[in-house]
Amino acid sequence: MSPRVGINPELMTKVIAMLKRTGPEFRESSRQVESALGRLGVEFWTSPALRRVADQMSAKPPDLQGRLDLILATPDAELSRDGIIWADGADWQSSTTEGAALARAVAAKVRAQAKSGTFDAQTIAELEKHKNDPLFAAAFAKEIPPDELKRVISRMFRTDLPPAGRPDDKDLDTEKKVAGLFSTILGTASRAGKLPNKYADELLKDLGDPQSAFALGKLLGKGNFDHAFMLDVVKRVYDFDVAHPQARAREPELPLPGQDKVPPAPDVSPMSTVLSALIHHPKVAQDFFTDPKRRPLAYLMRERRWGPESDNLLGAAIYEASTKFRDHGMPREQSSGYKAALIASWASHYWAEEKVQQNLPNTRIWAASIHANYISDVHRAYQAPPTTEIGVDAAYDPDKSLSGVQPYGAVFNKDELKKAMTWAFKDNDAFMTVAAAHAQYSVKVLDETASGLAGEVRAEFATWHKSHPEATKKQIDEERQDILEKKMGGGGGAFEFQGAVNDLSETTYAITDAANIAKIEEAKKNDERYAAFKNMVTKIIDLAPGPQGKFVGLLVDQAKDHIYGKFTSTSEDKAKVAAGDAIEDAKVMFRDATAAAMMRHGLFGDGSVPAPTHPYASKQFPKGSPGDFLVNGEIMSKDEMSADQRRAYREWLYLNDDTKRVFYGANSAITRDS
């Protein structure tokens, strides 16, 4: 029976962190005690022993982290109720002798089959079975050293032939799978700390040779590597790339006899080979992009020329580094969230430059996606005076509009934002990404405003009710409504919404202006983009605000999927919205979003009474009538409203004097001349 291996990921992570912290502290404490006793003339006989203990503490984390990573990566791993993950140890655990014997046998098959050009299912299955076994991986790395493994890759993909003579990419599925398994196996060995000495030196030989560079990209592209190993490799590749501009030339593309055109050759320049690895290792990408010695973003975005689609991979790597880990950890220099915000700020700064836009034509979606994830910082940039600063908003709580402590924010320049977004929004998907993020953020801000006001109303009512325990139901209903109307009117509640909406509207204008749809004439020229904006306006009422607190990228993805999941812009759709005006649409959007937030938190009063400010107080469209537009106490999707429901909603929100006693703050959504 195969051994079952268990580990508690949460506890193991804490143990690893403790050992990383305690080892150096223990060593330093030992040194201080030894120094103090030395000054007193007292010998400290146990000092060497304490240093050995400190060294052992410091040496353990890589092994423990590797073991944790390996079990987490095991396909059959199961999480038990007590938080322990159990996995079949046979899939990844062998003795040193077994691992060496298995690796030797599999390596022999790999060599033979690489020569024949065909890998059989059994060999692939054996590589798959043992890809997470650190002892097998270590032995395999020794059996087929890097130089030979790269030659195997070259033979598999026929990179010895000119681009026109190579197999079609769609016919290389088996080769891609085998190369991915090689990469995974090397990653396993590196995380377990079992790669041979100077393995990276051998791996990086002949970087200027296109075949070698191509193979390197395959060997690094899929595996999960040790952080220090991968960071060292990336830095060395970068240094070589900077020092050897001739190595950045692409392979010549010459058609074979009888061919009209040639499929584009892969970009096999040195730096392009590690981009996929950076995407899969966002913390490595963070440490690399924020390297104070190299400052690589300037070179990679401004100076370095890329082959087709390689710039897309660079954009994806920058996106992962700036959005994957958002936090407000301390000390800030070691915080992933701080590094992420720093990368976002600098990348945005570079994307504003025409030179960079020309150099990275396939990165519009990545620029937009980063701004979408930092939409609160985009919003803040349009509220603040212009700044030339670039960096991180390291305030304790960068976004006071949301509850809780927000992650580190990125500092943006509003003029540069417009340049970057105007360029990015030429891709409609990029525009929809930022528009959806702004819609979701607006909903969240308005919802938290409503939640705060509702809490104040409840607290004030509770105080009154406590002092009037004998009040009748009629008195209770009247007093609750009176408190609500005073809070929303004379108490300034409606003006709080107006202030929030007016602030948010600055960002709305900036987005529509960058998309060239802010004015009617512009909207007519960019009808597809305007149709996308109109779709957002219609669907904002449907967006759930999500949990209170941190605004995360997942909310952006969900909002975009909800608003644009089935969005198509046909000629007929464009005709329906051709006469529209983004400024007026924004007013409708904020009125709808404010009304939805207020209804969600009971700020239109009690529907069971019903309060005069509630839709159910209508004589023409009471609860259950054809005009009832509430579902489970919330305003339904405008897309799903019938003609009666639309009429009832419009009359209640716009024409009802009772409603205006609590709702009148969103009418001046954008104070711009249209």
N, C-alpha and C positions, 0 to 999 in steps of 0.2 A: 504493500500500500504506500502511495506517495506521501511524504511528510507534509503536514499542514503547517504553515508559518504564519504567525499573527503579529500585528503591530498596531498600536494606537497612534494614528498620525498626529493628533493634537498634542498628546503627551510627548511623543518623540520630537516634535518640532520645538517644544518648550525645553526639552533636555539639550537639544543641539544648540539652541540660543543661549542657554545657561552655560554650557561648556565653552562656547565661543567667548562669552563675556568673562567667565570665572578664570579661565586659564591665564590670560594676560594679567588679570587683577591679582591672582595668586602669585604669579612670578614677580610682579612689581612689589607686592606686600613683602614677599620673602627678601627682596633686595633691600627694601627700606629697613626691615628688622635687622638684617645682617649689617647694614651700614651703621645703624644706631648702636648696636652692640659693639661693633668695631671701634666706634669712637670712645666707648667705655672700656675698651681693652678686653672685652669678653669674646671668646671664640664661640662660633655658632656651628656646632658639628653637624647639625641636620640640614644645613643650607643646600648642599648638593641633592639630597633626597627630595627636598621640597621643590627644587627646580625640576627634578625628573617628574614629579607629580604634575607640575604645571605644564611641562612639555607633553605629558600623556593626555592631559585634558585638552590641550590645543590640537593634538593629533587625531583625536577621536571624531570630531564633527564630520570631516569628509567621508569617513567610512560609514557612519550612521546615516548621513544624508543620502549617500549612495544606496544603502540598504532600503531606506524609506522610499526613495524614488523608484527603485526596482520593483518593490512590492506594489506600489501604486500603479505602475505601468503594466502589471500582470493582467492579461485579459480576463481571467476567471476570478479576480479578486472580489470578495464579498464583504460588505460592511455589516457587522453584527449589531445588536441593540445596544451593547455596552461600548460602542465606538471603536471596536477592534476590527481591522481589516484582515481577513484570512485569505490565504492564497495557496495554491498547490506548489510546494517547493520544487517539485520535479521539473517544473517548467522553466525554472531560472537558477536552480541551485545544483551544483555538482561538486565533486571533490576535485582537487587540483589534477590528480591523475586522470580522472574521467574526462574533465574538461579538455586536457591536452590531447587525449586520444581521440575524442570526438572532433575537436578542431582540426587535427591532422587529417582525419578521414574526409571531413567535409572540404577542407582546403584542397585536397587532391582532386576531388570531384569538380570543384570550382575551376581549377586550372585546366583540367581536361575538357570540360564543357565550354569554357571560354574560348578555347582554340577551335572547337567545332562550331561555335556560334549558337548553340542550343542548350538551354538549361532545362533539365527534366523536373517533373513535379516533385519527385522524392528529395532532390537536393534543395529545392526551394522550401519544402516542408521542414527539412532539418534546420535550415537557416532560421526559418520562422519560429520553430520550437525553442531554439536555444538563444534567440536574440537578446533575451533579458538575463541570461546567465553570465555573471561577471567573470567566472573562471574560464568558461568557454570563450567568451569575448576576448579576454586577455591572451589566451592561447592562440586564437584565430589571428589576432593582430600581430603576433610574433611569427606565425606560420606564413602569412602572406604580408610581408612588410609594405609600407606605403607606396614605394616606387612600383613594385609589382602589382599592387592592387589598382593603382592608377592605370597601368597598362591593360589590366583586365577590363576596366571601365572603357578605355579607349577602343579595345577590340569589340566589346559588346555594342557600342554605339557607332562603330566604324568612323571614328573621327579622323582616321588616317586618310579618308577619302575627302575630296573637295565637297563643299556643302551640297552641290547639285547631285552628287552621286550617293549620298547617304540614304538609308532607309527613311521612309516617311514616318513622322512622329507618331502617327496613329497605329503604326505597326510595331511599336517598341514597348508595349505594355509589360511584357515579361521582363525585358531589360530594366525598365524603370522600377519594377518591383524588387528585382535582385539588388539593384544599386541602392534602393531605399533600405533594404535589409542590411547591406554592408554598413550604411551610415548608422543605422540603429545599433548594430553590434559595436561599432567604434564608440558610439555615445555611451553604451553600457560600460565598456571598459574604462572610459575616461571618468565616469561618475564614481566608479569603484576605485579609482586611483591606480588602475592596473595597466595603463598603457606603458610600453617600454620607454626607457629614458631616451630623450631626444627624438621622440616620435614626431613631434611637431616640426622639428628641423627637417626630417626626411619627407614629411608630408608636403612641406612648402618648397621643396626643390623644384627648379625649372618653372617658376611661376610665370615667366614671360613666354613660355611655350603654350600655344592655344590648346593643344591636346591635354597637357598636364593641368592647365587651369580649368578646362571643362570637367575633367575627372575630379578635381578638388571640389568643385561645386556640387557634384553628385554625392561625394563622400561626406560632405558637411550639411547637405540640404535637408535631411529628414530626421537625423538622430537628435537625441536630447543629451547634450554634452555638459561636462563639468564647466561651471562658470569661469573659473580661472583659466582653464585650458582654452576655451573658445575665445575669451577676451584677448588672450595672448596671440592666438592665431589671427584674429581680425586686425589687431593693431599692426602685426607684422605684414599682413597683406596690404593694409593701408599704406604703410611706410614704403613698401616696394612700389605700389601703384603711383605714389607721389614722385618717387625718385626715378621711375622708368616710364615716362609718357609714351614712348614708342610701343610699350607693351599694351597700350590701350587701343591700338589699332585693331579693327575687326578683320576677320579672315576675308580674303577676296571672294567675291561671289561671281563665278563665271559659269555660264550655262554649258551643259554638255551638248554635243552635236545632236541636233533635232529638237532641243528644248527651246521654247520661246522665252521663258523666264525662270528664275531660280527662286525657291523658297528662301526667305531671309535666314541667314546663318545666325546661330546663337551668339550672344555677346559673351565672349570668353576672355574678356579683359580681367585682370586680377581682382579688382574690387567687386566686379559684378558677381564673382563666384561665391562671395560670402553674404550676399544680400538675403537669400532665402534663410540662411542660418540666423541672421539677425532678426528676421521676422519671427522665427521660432524661439528665439532667446531674447525676449524684450528687456530683461534686466541687463544682459550683456550689451544690448543696443544702447540702453541708458548710460551705462558706464563708458561706452565707447564715444557716443555723441557728446558727452559732457567732459571728455578728457581735456583738462585745462592746458596740457602741453600741445596737443595736436589741434584742438578745436576743429574737428573734421567737417562739421556741417557747412561751413563757409566754402571749403574746397569741393565737397560733394555736390552742393546745390548750385554754387556760382561758377566754379572753374572747370570741373570735371565734365567731359562730354560722354554721353551714354548712348549705347546702341538701342534700337527699338525695343520698347517694353522694359528695358532694365531700369529706366527712370521710374516706371510703375512700381517695381520691387523696392526701390529706394523710398518712394513715398509710403509704401506699406510698412517698411521698417521704421520710418519716422513716426507713423501713426501708432504702431504697437508700442514703441518706446514712450510716447507721450500720453497714451490713454489706458494702457493695460493696468497700471498700478497707480491709483490715486489715493493719497492719504495726507495726513497732517502730522506725520511722525517727527520725533526729535531724537537726536540732533538733526537739524534740517539738512545738513550736508550729506547725511547718510540716508535720508528719506527718499524712497522711490517716488513719492508724490512730488517732492521738491524738484527732483531731476526731471520728472515728467513735465511739470509746468515750465521749467527752464527750456526744455527742448521745444515745447509748443510755442513759446514766445519767440525764440530765435528763428524757428522754421517759418512762422507767420511773417516775421520781419523780412526774411529772404524771399518768400513767395510774393511779396509786394513789388519786387524788382522785375522790370521787364526782361532783363538778361536771364534771370532764373526762370521766368515763365516760358521763355523761348527754349531754355535748356531742358526743362522738365515738362513737356507738353502733356504727358500722360498721368500727371499727378493732381489734376484738378479735384478729383473725388477725395483724395487724401487730405488736401488742404481744407476742403469743406468739412470733411469728417472730423478733423481736429478742432476746427472752430465750432462745430456742433457740440462736441464733448466739452468745450470750454465756453458754452453759450452764455453762462453767467458772467464770465470775464469780458466777452464781447459786449454784453449789455452794459457792464460797468464802464467799459471804455467810452461808450457813447454818453454816459452821464458825467464823466469827469472832464476837466480841461485837457486840451491836447498835451501829450507828453512825448518826449523822445526816448524815454527809458525803455529798456528791454530787460526782461527778467521775470522774477517771481513775486507775486503778492504774498508776502510771508506774514501778513497779519494773523492774529490768533484765529479770527473768523472772517475770511475774505468776503463772504456773502451774507450780509445781515438780513436779506430778504427771506432767507430760508432758515428754519429752526435747526439747532445743532451746530456743531463746528464743521465747516466745509473743508474740503481738501485745499492744498496750496493752489492758488490761482495763477494764471499767466497774465503778464502785463502786455497789453496790446496798445498800439497807436491807432487812433481812429482813422487818420488819413491813410495809413498803410493798410488797415483793414479793408477800406473801400477798394483800394487797388487790387488787393489779393482776391477779394470776393467778386469783384467785377470780372476779373480774369477767370476765376473758378466757375462762375455761374454761366459761362458759355456752355458748360455741360449741364443739362437740365437735371440730371440726377444729383449733381453737386448742389444745385439750388434747392431741390426738394429736401436734401439732407439737412441743410441749415434751416430751412423754413419749418420743417417738422420739429427740429430741436427747439426753435424759438417758440413754436406753438406749445410744446410740452412744458417748457420752462415757464411760459406765461400762465398756463393752467395751474402749475404748481405754486407759483407766487400768489396768484389770486385765491387759490384754495387755502393756503396758509393764512392769508389775510382774513378770509372768511372764518376760518377756524378760530383765530384769535378773537375776533369780534363776537363770535358765538359763545366763546368761553366767558367773555366779559358779561354778556347778556345773562347767561346762566348763573354766574356768580352774584350779580346784582339781584336777580329774581330770587335766588336762594336766600339771600339776606332779608329781602322783604318778606318772603314766605315764613321765615323763622320768626319774624316779629308779628306775623298775622296768622297764627295757627288755626284760627276759626274761620278763615276766609272761605266763602262759597266757591263752587266751581266757576260760576260766572265772574266773580271778582278775580279769581286766579287767572282766568283767560284774559280778562281785560287788562290786568296789571302786567301780565307777561307781554302782551302786545304793546302796551304803553311804553314799557321799558325798551322793547325792541325798536319802536319808532323813534324814541328819543335818542337811542344809541346810534341809529343809522342816519338820523337827521341832525338834530341839534348837537348830538354827541360826537358828530364828525365821522361816523362809520362810513357813510357814503363817500365822504371826501378822502378817506383812506384808500378806498378803491380807486377813486379818481386819480389820486397821486400815483398809485401803483400802475394804473393803466397809462397815464401820461408818460411815466418813465419807460415802460415797456414799449410804448409807441415810437420812441426814438429809435429803438433797435428795429422795429417793424419798418420804419421809413428807410433806415440805412440798408436793410436787406432788399427792399423793393427798389430802392434807388440803384444799388449795385447790380441788380438784375435787370435794370432798365425797363421797369414796368410801373414806376411810381406815378407817372403822368399818363394821361389817356393816349396821347400820341405815341409814347413809347410802348405802352401796352399793346397797341394795335400792331406795331412792328414785331413784337415778341409774344405773339398770341399763345404759343404753346407754353411758354413759361408763365404767362399770366393765367392760363387755364389751370396750371398746377397750383398757383397761389390761391385761386378761387376755390379749388378743391380743399385746400387747407382751411380756408375761411368757413366752408360749409361743415367740415368735420371736427373742428376744434371742440365743439360742444360734447363730442363723444369721448374725448381723451380722459382717462382716469389720471388723477394727479400722482398716484403712487404713494408710497409711505412718506411721512413727513421726514425732512432732513436732507441727506446728501442727494444731489442730482447726479445720477450715474448714466453712463453710456447706454446701458440696457434700456433705459427709458426712451432714449433717442431712437434706438432701433425699433422698439415697439411702436412708438408714435409714427415713425416713417412707414412702417408696415401697415398700420391702421389707416393712415391718411391716404397712402399711395399704393397700397398692396394690389389693388385692382385698377389703378388709374391708367387710363389711356386718353390720349388727346387727339381725337379725330377731327376732321374738318368741320363736322357737324357740331361737335362739342365747342370748338373755337368760335363758331358763329353764334352760339348761344351766349357766350360771354364777351363777345367782341366789343360791346358798347360799355363795358365795365370800367371801373375806376378803382385802382388799388387802395387809394386813400379812403374812399367811402367804404370799401369792403373791409378795411381794417377796423373802422368804427363798428361795423356790424359784428366782426369777429370778437372784439373786446366786450361789446355788450352781451353777446351770447356767452362768452367765457365767464364774465362776471356773474351773470344770472345763474349759470350752472353751478358755480361755486357757492353762491348765496343759497340756492335751493338745497344743495347738498348738505349744508350746515344749518338749515332751518331759519335762515334770515329773512324769509318771506312770511314767517309766522306759521302757526299750527294749521295744517290742512284738515284736521279732524273737526275743528270748530265750525266752519273754517274762518281763519282770520281774514279781514277785509283785503289785506295785501297779498293773499294767497290765490293762485289760479282757481281753486275750487270755490271761491266766493262768487264766481261769475254766475249770473242768472241764466245766461244763454248757453254756457258750456260748463256745467258743473261736473263733478266727479262721475266717471262712467259714461259720459255723453260722447258723441262722435268727435267732439273737439278736445277731449281729455288728452293732453300731451305729456302726462307724467307716467313713468314706469318705475315702480318700486320707490316712489317719492323723488325721482330725479327726472330732469328734462330729457326727453327722448331724442334720438338722432334726428336732425332736420331732414336727412335723406329719407327717413322712414315716415315722416309726418304726412298725413293725408291733407287734402285741401282744407278741411274743417279744422284740423289740428294746427296747421300753419296760420289760419285766420285767427284762431283762438289765442295762439302764442303771440302773434303780432299785436292784437288788441290789448292783451293783458300787459305786455311789456312796454308798449309805446303809447297807448291811448288811454290807459286807466289811471285816473288821478290818484286812486288809493295806492297803486303800485309805486307811483312817484314819491310817496312819502318815505320809502326806504330805498328806492333805486333811482338815482339820477346822476351817477358819477362817471358813466362811461361814454357820454355823448361826444365829448371833445377828445376822442381817442388820438387823433393826430393833428397837431396844430401846425399844419403845413398848407401852403397854397397848392392846390392841385392843378 
